[in-house]
Amino acid sequence: MTDGKRTPWVVGVSGASGTPYAAAVIRGLLAAGESVDLVVSRASRLTLLDETGIAFRDAHWRDDLAAWLERGADGKPATFARPELDDVRHWSAGDLAAGPSSGSYPVKGMLIVPASTACVAGVALGLSKDLLQRVASVTLKERRRLVVAVRETPLNGQTLKHLVALDEAGAVVLPASPAFYAGATHIQDLVDFVAGRVLDAAGVPHRLYRRWEGELGGASRPREASGD
């Protein structure tokens, strides 16, 4: 049940490499004052364990998420301040009766970060084999914003067809492709660029990266602290 006022963004995390992207997006949403409903797939928990050493557990999701969000792209803890998670709600990936599985549950949209090719295929084909895919299907049928940050290379023809199908269905297909004009000096800067582009596609304000202003040499100028 919802209180009639809370309208979150659903963040779905699939099994592709790139859990730092998801952490940066969640931090960005919370910094913007947005509510978050989180769905972490079973496959992504193995990736998260490998990339950060964190075992994400349904029964202890709040502590595990806090530890995850404290880590930077290098996997080191305490890179970021411990976040406030009062407006984060977690749904188990196997809970097909969860709130976001229904179109009547109010959400602003869904961000799949990162999106594996298996996840892309499942959403494009409407398989709904777990809660992540089901919420994506609901997001499309309700004509809400769906951003799919696909993280794979190279892409085969079948995956390209699935991505075209998602685009035609109204999703934003956003490859996790960092740019370098923003003056990256650390791996976290590259992660934040992709996370910022995801938030741009969702219409959520942030200061995760330096925007292009039509002037060469901008990357060499000192960057103001973002506070995110």
Secondary structure, 3 states (H helix, E strand, C coil): CCCCCCCCEEEEECCCCCHHHHHHHHHHHHHCCCCEEEEECHHHHHHHHHHHCCCCCHHHHHHHHHHHHHCCCCCCCCCCCCCCCCCEEEEECCCCCCHHHCCCCCCCEEEEEEECHHHHHHHHHCCCCCHHHHHHHHHHHCCCEEEEEECCCCCCHHHHHHHHHHHHHCCEECCCCCCCCCCCCCHHHHHHHHHHHHHHHHCCCCCCCCCCCCCCCHHHCCCCCCCC
